[in-house]
């Protein structure tokens, strides 16, 4: 469960921006074409609320793809805490191009900063405990890698990226394979080196997963008492992940049971876009 690094995302960022511009600009920005091509402008982006910033590389890529003549001077970096009315950057260049790029830039920054902000909120709730908070696959379609990167900017961590990089054996997989032991054994035979995680619903299943040699055991909606028992029985033989039914009110108490991980889908799916504003100033003719 290694965290995603920005340096590994160049191709992803290019593709994300290509999709965004294809759906927004299409065959061309007919409204921006009303402005004389030679007109130059400046714009500042500010935040109207407190937030954790994320998405600078996506904004820069929008500028590059729309018009390389556009340039941004940034006053913030990914992971920075923002106060209301903080200036994020100043953009200069052709007015037509700047206005064409505006919405895509703001969409990326608002969404990724919202994800980072929510992640930091959850991280603060378990501060001082050794637990690691994990995201899930409950991400916006097409923006999984971007949101998972934003999670790390907020101080949380990445679970598996998709269905290909780790086994997560759930109830239906177990039933189809004939049991926990059989499912884990088959996973080991199929692919070596991939983490094997098993979701369990009670302590009996937890023991089966432990005896089968699972790397990680997901405790699905177990009581706090059962989580503590699982930690005692496990004795470090596998990592324990709590999941399901965990709210902001119960997050801290779950962390204090001693589990290694807590996965939270709402970290990426229940977000509210950060309120940003772009203010345009036309340069003198």
N, C-alpha and C positions, 0 to 999 in steps of 0.2 A: 504493500500500500504506500508507494512512494508518491509524494506530492508532485503535481504537475509544475514544471518550470517554464517561465516565459520564453526562455531561449529555445525551447523545443516546439514552440507553437507558431513559428513563422508561417508555414504552409497553411495551418488552420486559420490564422488571422486573415491571410490573403483570400482564402476561400469564403470565410464569413462575410467579408466586406464585398466581395464580388456578388454574393447572393443578395445582400442588402441593397446594393446599388441597382441590381437587375430588377428587383421588385419595385423600387422607388423611382428611379430615373427612367428605366425602360428605354424607349427610343429617343428620349431627350426631355429636358426641363423647359417646357414651352413658356412658363411664366418668367423664368430667369432670362430667357431670350429677349424680353422686353427691354433689358438694361443694355446700354451700349457696351460693346465688347471691351473697349479700352478703359472703362471705369474701374478704379481700384477702391478697395474698402478694407476696413479693419473690424474685427469683432472680438469681444471678450465673452468668455463663458464663466458664469458664476453659479454658485449653489445657493439656493434660498433656504436650505435647512442643513442641520448637522448630518454628517455622513462619513463613511469611509470611502475614499476614492479608489476607483479601479477602471481600467479601460483605455489608458493612454495609447498603447500600441495600436488598438483598433481605430481610435480617432485619427492617429497619424496615417494609418493605411487608407482610411477614407480620403484624406486630403491627397495622398499620393495617387490614388486611382482616379479621383475626380479631375485633378489638375496639379501636376508637379510644381506649378508656380505658386501654389498655396503653401504657407509655412506657419507653424505654430511655435510659440515660445511658452513653455510650460512653467508654472509656478508650483506644481504639485507632482508627486510621484505615486504610483500604486501603493496602497496601504496607508497613505497619509490620512489622518483624522481631519475633517473639515468642519469649520464653524460657518454659520449662516453668513451669506454675502461674501464669502471667500472667492477671489478670482482664481480660476483654474488655469486659464491660458489666454493668450492673445493670438489671433489668427490674422494674417495679412495676405492679400493677393487679389486677383480679379473678383469683382463683386458678383458676377454671374456664377462663377465656380463656387464661391463661398456660400452663396444661398442654396445652390444645388446640394452641397455637402452637409448643410446644417442639420437636417432631420436625422440622417444616418449617424452622424457624430453623436448627437444627443441621445438617440436610441441606445447606442452601445454604452455610452457613459452612464446613463440613467439606470439601465438594467444591471450592468456589472457592478456599479457602485452600490446598488440596492442589495445585491447578493453579498457583497463584502460587508456591508453595514449590518445585515441580519446575522451573518456569521460571527461578526465581532460581538454582537449582542449575546449570542449563545455562549461564546467563549468566555465572556465576562461572568456569566452565571455559574460557571464551574471553575473559576480562577482559584488556584491554590490546591486543586486536586490533580492527580496524575492522569486522569482520563483524557483520551483523545476523542474529540467530536468529529464524526465522519459525515460527509455528504452521501447522497445516494444517486440512483439513475433517474430520479424524478426531476429532470431538468427541462428547460425549454427546448423543443425540437430544433436541432441544428446548432444549438449554442452550448452543447454539453461541455466541451473542453474550455470554452470561455468562462462558463459559470464555475466549473471546478477550479480553474485558476483563481477566480474571484473569491472563492471560499478560502483559499490559502491566504489571500490578502487580508481577510478578516480574522485570521488566526486559527482557523480550523483546518481539517485535513481531508484528503481524498480517499474514498473507498475505491472499488474497482471502477474502471472507466466504462466498460460495457460487458457484454456477454462472453467476450473472448479472452480476457486477461486473468480471470480467476473463476474457480468453481464456486457457486453458491447453491447448495443442494437444499431445496425446500420440500414442503410436504408432498406435493404432487410428484416431484422427482423421486422422492423416497418410495412412494407407493409404486411408481412405475418400475423402479429398479429392484424392488423386493425387500427393501429395508435399508436402514442407515449403514450398516456394515457393508452390505453389497454395493451401495452407491459410492461410498468412499473408496472401496477397493477398486471399483471400475474406473473412478477418476484417476487413481494412481497409475493404473495400467495404460490409460489413454494418453495422458500428457504428463510428463515429468516436469517438475520445476514450477508448476502453477499452484498458487495457494488453494487449499480445499477448505471451504467453509460450509458448515451444516446448520440449518435453522432448526431449533427444537422448541417444543411447547411445554415441556415439563422436565423435571429433574431426571426421570427415568431415561428419556431420550437424550438428555445431556450426557448421562453416563455412557450410553451406547456410542454417542459421537466421540466422546473422549477415548473410550476403549478402541474405537475404530481408527484412531490416529488423526482425527481432524485437526487442521492447523488453527482454525478459528471456529468457535461455536456461538451462534447467534441465539440469544435468549429472547424469544418472541413473547412479549407481554407477560413475562413471569412477575410474580410479586416481588417486592423488595426483599422479603425474607428468603424466598427461593433463590434470588440472585446472590445473596450473601452465602447461602449454603453452596451454591455452585462454585463460588470463588474458593471456599474452603476445600471442597472436594477436588477442584481442578489442580491446585498446587502448582500452577505454572506450566502444566503439561500442554495446555492450549491457551490461546487468547480468547477472552470472553467479550462478546459484543451485545449490548442491550439494545433492543429495538421494539417499536410498536407501542402506541398508547402513551408515549412520553410527551409531557407538556412542559411549558416554561415553569410551571409551578412545581413539577416533580423532577425536573432535570438535575438539580443539585443533589437531591436525595438519592437518585439513581447513581450518580457519580460516586457518592460516598459509600456505595455497597462494595466497591473495590473492583468493578468490571474494568476491563482495559479500554473498551471503546463504547461509544454511544452513537448510533446512526440516526440522523434526523432529516427526513425528506423535506420538511418545510423550510429548510435552510436555502433551498433553491427554487421551490415551487410556490411558496407563499410569500412573495416579495412585493413591495410597493416601490415603484420607480422613484428615484431620488429627484426632487424638484430642482431642475437646472434651467438656466436661461441663457440664451445667446443674444447679445446686444450688438447691433451693427452700426458702424459709423462710416459714411461715405467720405473718401479722401477728397480734398479740394481739387478742382479741375485746373 
